[in-house]
Amino acid sequence: MKRFLPLLALVIATSLGLGARVEAQGYVQGNLFAPQITVNGHGITGFEINQRMRLMQLLRAPGDLREGAEKALIEDRLRLDIAKQMGLSVSEDEIAAGMAEFAGRANLDTEQFLKAIGEGGVEPQSFRDFVRAGLAWRAVVREKYRGSINIHEADIDRALLAESDLGQGTKVLLSEMIIPAPAGEEGRAMAIAREASALRSPAAFAEMAERVSSAPSKARGGRLDWMPLEGLPAELRPVLLRLKPDTATQPIRLPNAVAVFMLRGIQDGGKSGAPAMTLDYMLYALGPTGAAATATAAQKTIAEIDRCNDLYGLAEGQPADRLLVESAPAGSIDPEIGAALAAMDIGETRVIARGGNDMLLMLCERAPTLVGEEAALDRNGTRERLVNERLRVLAENFFADQLETAVITRP
């Protein structure tokens, strides 16, 4: 509070000098309390728009204040409408707690925060409505997706790998697709982005990028050159490290746009002092080295599998020693196998010769070696973060669909 309060006071003092600009951008013609916009029959008044503009100005929101205020209020009305349709409401105690939580981000209690924004012309009720809409949406997401998010141990392993130092020195070859999402067209943009996320071919991705992307790379089918992973936004790095080549990210929201990236290649530059890693892998016996039947078996097996679990099905009914399942720290693995695994991606296969026989080697997982309580705490925290990430994606997609079908009018 001690540093933020003078800063907020300075912002408010500056904003008071800009009050005329806020009013000029707002809706002062006619009745200020008449609906200027309706969302599924629920009105938004000129007063509410001016209030939200003032709050956004105090919080230093970027961009056009009027456009931003209208967009935010339209979304708030829709969130509240969805909550009402689901029979959900927010109690007074929850609203009070939410206001305290928001004020606490500025190291203020609720009274101090209300006093500060009040000096900038924001009414307590306007702040209360802002908080209520956010809490209602939280309730919608909890109710709609309760129990539907399943995080597997393999998901946690991949996330831990992505967060480790192993990504240092890594280069990635990406294609990008930036889909414009101006106000009122967010649902359409999200639908296009979901279609792009489902693509599994760089050629198909390039063709679509040429049609719909707004990025300068559009002329090249969205293709980018090799770039260091460390040069990309921090939130994007773990997402890319969990991808297999020729697969795409889920839609990523940007200001007035939605982005999708496809991983075309990855080079691991390694890093001295990287943490100890544990590798899970499988070895499947194909037959004598050099035999034509062995080469045929290798081609057929590789074509039939996408992940390690598929090998269990192939080995069913065969001698137990035909499929070996191993999990070991990287330093303790046979050097020949370890060298092959070091150059492989998760889910990748390679044929190696062992004792006169060809073996199909497949890397299942690669994760930092953790022990004791540290391992348990790290995995629990990662599980919670992954749940929240997936909830966010589901909620954003659901809201984009609702926004696309909402009836929004301006008298």
Secondary structure, 3 states (H helix, E strand, C coil): CCCHHHHHHHHHHHHHHCHHHHHHHCCCCCCCCCEEEEECCEEEEHHHHHHHHHHHHHCCCCCCHHHHHHHHHHHHHHHHHHHHHCCCCCCHHHHHHHHHHHHHCCCCCHHHHHHHHHCCCCCHHHHHHHHHHHHHHHHHHHHHHCCCCCCCHHHHHHHHHHHCHHHCCCEEEEEEEEEECCCCCHHHHHHHHHHHHCCCCHHHHHHHHHHHCCCHHHHHCCECCCEEHHHCCCCCHHHHHCCCCCEECCCEEECCEEEEEEEEEEECCCCCCCCCEEEEEEEEEEEECCCHHHHHHHHHHHHHCCCHHHHHHHHCCCCHHHEEEEEEEHHHCCHHHHHHHHCCCCCCEEEEEECCEEEEEEEEEEEECCCHHHHHHHHHHHHHHHHHHHHHHHHHHHHHHHHHHCCEECC
